[in-house]
Amino acid sequence: MTRSAYVYILTNRPRGTLYVGVTGNLHRRLSEHRSGSGQGFTSRYRLTRLVWFVEGASIAEAITVEKKLKNRGRQWKIDLIEKRNPEWRDLSEQWE
């Protein structure tokens, strides 16, 4: 049985620093990023705004998508975000 997985992009502000990640549990992972625990990239730049995500059929598929996104340039990622989320809203706000 395969579990779905997510590829996501976080930022600190519109057109700010971008972080691409992958997880099997998007709600939990966002909570971890927002807790500020650790001294990683997302904590250092306060990347807590979920501006783009896509669900994949499996972790393997999601990792493939994540690698493709990470190999793309910054402007390509900005264009990807702005096609679906032109106002750079925090998409996790709709979950509450």
Summary of the structure (lengths in Angstrom):
residues: 96
radius of gyration: 12.8
end to end distance: 29.2
largest distance: 38.1
contacts: 251
relative contact order: 0.24
helix: 45%
strand: 22%
